[in-house]
Amino acid sequence: MAEPQGLLRTYRGNCHCKEFVYEAEIPEIHAANQCNCSICTKKGALWVFPVKDSFRWVKGDEEDLTEYTFGRMLVGHKFCPACGTSLLARGFTHEPQPGEEPLFVLNPLAGAEEKKPISLIMTQARAIQGLNIYNLERRPFDGASLPPPYEPPLFAGPEPEANVRGGRVYEGSCHCGAVTLALKSKPLDSSYSSGIAECNCSICSRLGVAWLYPKANQVVMNGQDHLTYYIMGNGMLAKGFCEICGVPIDNKFQELNSSETSRLSYRNQIFYAISKDGWFLNAKILNDVDLSQMRVRHLNGWNDHKPAYVNP
């Protein structure tokens, strides 16, 4: 039996570059559904379900979002082509009949447990304004068990040149395989002490990333021409995502001249000086890495990064 709807609120959400803004009525959000399928894992997706017919665009149009489908081609994952923010998914859990339209559902987990086919639209909680992502209860959904099984794309290229004592090579990719990479690193397990961080700033929380901080010579990447880079704020870093599937890949330092560097805050000048030779990677795209077994720091970027981001 589906859970009661509870108190309804009108929530507002948007991509980071503010080209797409929506409103929807949703039961007051204290929890989100966390699917372990291949695409949701790579995007760090957290899903909530608007009330039927309540979703409306304030700015932008759904047709202008980039849509990515895979597997049985039943669900379209839609993201902003400029900043990479995942906004919604629309589709079916079953083969639709001719003329059948996706519907809104509030509790897909109950439907799945009762083995009833459902059609749905899911909204990314990460794009909703005013939510503390760290505090949301995560309701697991075993999407990884749905056929067909996902086969991670293989990396074909040279091993990174870095000499890492006791290290090994990890492979990773976007979801569609247009971008693949190899990382030479110390073992990425509970013994790893070099740091992985999740940040709740306006862009990182929307992208659902967990940043790993290797040096540039520890990484070899294929398919960089399929990356769209989004530059914001002080222009120090550019966040790359696959233009086809929307998976966030990396966070690259930009070449800043002395004038541009001087305009950074003192804190960011120090950060730029000691870190600009790094190549930050989204750890969620790596194969054979279980982040639940690693020490992941939670950064309070929403309050620490100035000037503050203003939601539209």
Protein Blocks (a to p, Z undefined) as FASTA:
>chain_A
ZZdebjadddddddfkopaccdddddddfbdcddfbfklmmnopacddddehkaccfbdc
fklpccddehjomaccdddfklopafbdcddfbdcdehiacdddfblmlmmmnopacddd
dddfklpghiafklpccddddfklpccddddddddddddfbdcehiacdddddfkopacc
ddddddddfklcnbpaddfbfklmmnopacddddfklpccehklmpccddehjomaccdd
dfklopafbdcdddddfklmmmpcfklmmmmmmmmmpccddfklpghiafklpccddddf
klmpccddddZZ
